[in-house]
């Protein structure tokens, strides 16, 4: 899971001002014309073109990624256009935002879930040499379950990256990340 710093773009702030009922889940329909730009902005400027949850490289194409309301519109309609609640996720059905949205979380459950914007992600997870994500706290443990972050395919992908990293022993983490374009925390963790 990526640690994300948010900085609301002017085009989104301006659009929000024109929405009558910004604190209702239906407000999302009022920004249709800027969603593509918003997805691109978040991916390029805040998430290094990676899914915020599984850290796989993703495209801003609407078929390959989606703007995820971390706290869903159904449980938190007042956060529908709250910029800090908007992240970009892959469209994989087996993990990430699709798994979270089908998990059946209550409004209170979101307070038990680690948040990539507000919580310390970098100290909340470690990785095994087999590619599994390990939680260092209760919120991270819940996130692994809710987002399916130890899905078999994700574990195998992380294991393969760890094997690749064995041949990059003399390269810095930022150079490896530039080459691979994914799994920032795994690369950073393995180079420490």
C-alpha positions in Angstrom: 0.0 0.0 0.0 1.3 3.4 -0.9 1.8 6.4 1.4 0.0 9.2 -0.4 0.3 13.0 0.1 -2.7 14.9 -1.3 -2.7 18.3 -2.9 -6.0 19.3 -4.4 -5.7 20.6 -8.0 -7.3 23.9 -8.8 -9.5 22.4 -11.6 -11.1 20.1 -9.0 -11.5 22.8 -6.4 -13.2 25.1 -9.0 -15.5 22.3 -10.2 -16.5 21.5 -6.6 -17.6 25.1 -6.0 -20.2 24.7 -8.8 -21.8 21.6 -7.3 -25.0 22.4 -5.3 -25.0 19.4 -2.9 -21.3 18.5 -2.7 -21.9 16.5 0.5 -24.3 14.0 -1.1 -23.3 10.8 -3.0 -25.1 12.0 -6.1 -22.6 14.9 -6.3 -20.2 12.5 -8.1 -22.4 12.7 -11.2 -21.7 16.5 -11.4 -18.0 16.1 -12.1 -18.2 13.6 -15.0 -16.4 16.0 -17.4 -13.3 16.2 -15.2 -12.9 12.6 -14.0 -10.4 11.6 -16.6 -8.2 14.6 -15.8 -8.6 13.9 -12.1 -7.6 10.3 -12.4 -4.5 11.3 -14.4 -3.6 14.0 -11.9 -3.8 11.7 -8.9 -1.9 8.9 -10.7 0.9 11.1 -12.1 1.3 13.5 -9.2 0.5 11.5 -6.1 0.7 7.7 -6.8 3.6 7.4 -9.3 1.2 5.6 -11.7 0.6 2.8 -9.2 -2.6 1.4 -7.6 -2.7 2.9 -4.1 -3.5 -0.5 -2.6 -1.6 -3.2 -4.4 1.1 -0.9 -6.0 0.8 -2.5 -9.4 1.5 -0.2 -12.3 -1.7 1.1 -13.8 -2.9 3.3 -16.6 -5.3 6.3 -16.1 -7.5 4.6 -18.7 -11.0 4.2 -17.2 -11.0 0.5 -18.2 -7.8 -0.2 -16.2 -8.2 2.1 -13.2 -10.9 3.9 -11.2 -11.1 6.8 -8.8 -11.9 5.1 -5.5 -13.7 6.8 -2.6 -11.6 5.3 0.2 -14.6 5.8 2.5 -17.4 4.8 0.2 -20.1 7.2 -1.0 -22.7 4.8 0.4 -21.4 5.0 4.0 -19.9 8.5 3.9 -21.9 10.6 1.4 -20.5 13.7 3.0 -17.1 12.8 1.7 -18.1 12.3 -1.9 -16.1 15.3 -3.2 -13.6 15.5 -0.3 -10.3 15.4 -2.2 -8.4 13.5 0.5 -10.9 10.7 0.2 -10.1 10.1 -3.5 -7.5 7.7 -4.6 -6.9 5.7 -7.8 -7.1 1.9 -7.7 -6.7 -0.9 -10.3 -9.8 -2.5 -11.6 -8.9 -6.0 -10.5 -12.0 -7.9 -9.3 -10.0 -10.1 -6.8 -8.3 -7.3 -4.8 -8.1 -3.6 -4.0 -11.1 -1.3 -4.3 -13.4 -3.8 -5.9 -12.8 -6.2 -3.0 -13.2 -3.4 -0.5 -16.5 -2.2 -2.0 -17.9 -5.8 -1.9 -16.6 -6.5 1.7 -19.7 -5.0 3.4 -17.9 -2.5 5.5 -20.0 -0.4 8.0 -19.4 3.3 8.5 -17.5 2.4 11.7 -15.3 -0.2 10.0 -13.5 2.5 8.0 -12.0 3.8 11.3 -10.5 0.4 11.8 -8.9 0.4 8.4 -5.5 1.9 7.6 -5.8 5.0 5.4 -3.0 5.6 2.9 -3.4 9.4 3.3 -3.8 9.7 7.1 -1.8 6.8 8.6 1.8 5.8 8.5 1.9 3.2 5.8 5.7 2.8 5.7 5.8 1.5 9.2 2.6 -0.5 9.1 3.7 -3.3 6.7 6.7 -5.5 6.1 7.3 -8.1 3.4 8.4 -11.7 3.7 10.9 -13.1 1.2 8.0 -15.1 -0.2 6.2 -12.0 -1.3 3.6 -11.9 1.5 2.6 -8.6 3.1 2.8 -8.7 6.9 0.9 -6.3 9.1 2.7 -4.5 11.9 -0.6 -3.2 13.5 -4.3 -4.1 13.7 -5.3 -1.5 11.1 -2.8 -2.9 8.6 -4.0 -6.4 9.3 -7.6 -5.4 8.6 -6.4 -3.7 5.3 -4.7 -6.9 4.1 -8.0 -8.7 4.5 -10.3 -6.0 3.2 -8.2 -5.2 0.1 -7.1 -8.8 -0.5 -3.4 -7.7 -0.5 -2.2 -11.3 0.0 -4.1 -12.5 -3.0 -2.2 -15.4 -4.5 -1.4 -13.5 -7.7 -0.1 -10.5 -5.8 2.1 -12.6 -3.6 3.6 -14.3 -6.6 4.2 -11.0 -8.3 5.9 -9.6 -5.3 8.0 -12.8 -5.0 9.1 -12.4 -8.6 10.1 -8.8 -8.0 12.1 -9.9 -5.0 13.9 -12.5 -7.2 14.6 -9.7 -9.8 16.0 -7.5 -7.1 18.7 -10.0 -6.3 20.4 -9.0 -9.6 20.1 -5.3 -8.8 22.2 -5.3 -5.7 24.3 -2.3 -6.7 21.4 -0.1 -7.8 19.5 2.4 -5.6 15.8 1.9 -4.8 14.7 4.9 -6.8 16.5 3.7 -10.0 15.0 0.2 -9.6 11.5 1.8 -9.1 12.0 3.8 -12.2 12.8 0.6 -14.2 10.1 -1.6 -12.7 7.5 1.2 -12.2 5.6 -0.7 -9.5 5.7 -2.0 -5.9 7.5 1.0 -4.4 7.2 -0.1 -0.7 8.5 -3.6 -1.5 11.5 -2.2 -3.4 12.2 0.4 -0.7 11.8 -2.3 2.1 14.1 -4.8 0.3 16.9 -2.2 -0.2 17.0 -1.1 3.5 
